[in-house]
Amino acid sequence: MRLEGTYTIAAPRAKVWELLMDPKAIASCVPGCEGFEPLGADKYTVRLTAGIAAISGTFDGTVELKDQVAPESYRLVMEGSGGPGFVNGDAKIALSESGTSTTVAVTADVEVGGTIARVGQRLLGSVSKMMLDRFFACMAGKAS
């Protein structure tokens, strides 16, 4: 599944970059996040609860920040699994500044499998986009 989104945050690019690199800010803005702990340089263990339709559960996994070109772009590589199935993803994040605002463009390829994919197949795209929208709305609030 492919996800794309563009988000405008009313803050300079350097400040938005700083927020996107801050583990505490990330953890507080990821919907359902129950844990976000350092595992090494730019790598974190993650625990989150998510659900689609009647299927929900906890996922444990890793998130790694790669190919960083501060404050312009980076890649986010995610892997997670739990009772409802698995989620793997690779996202490209690009930041561009226009005046006093920053536009964040996200392009992600996500693979979901297991029960959650079989039961919620038609809902996966909209729920994933909603989680992305909530994350960036939260980050925009922190940037103010």
HELIX and SHEET records of a PDB file:
HELIX    1   1 ARG A   13  LEU A   20  1                                   8    
HELIX    2   2 PRO A   23  CYS A   29  1                                   7    
HELIX    3   3 THR A  115  GLY A  120  1                                   6    
HELIX    4   4 LEU A  124  ALA A  143  1                                  20    
SHEET    1   A 7 ARG A   2  ILE A   9  0                                        
SHEET    2   A 7 SER A 101  GLY A 113 -1                                        
SHEET    3   A 7 GLY A  85  SER A  98 -1                                        
SHEET    4   A 7 SER A  73  GLY A  82 -1                                        
SHEET    5   A 7 ILE A  55  VAL A  69 -1                                        
SHEET    6   A 7 LYS A  43  ILE A  52 -1                                        
SHEET    7   A 7 CYS A  33  GLY A  40 -1                                        
END                                                                             
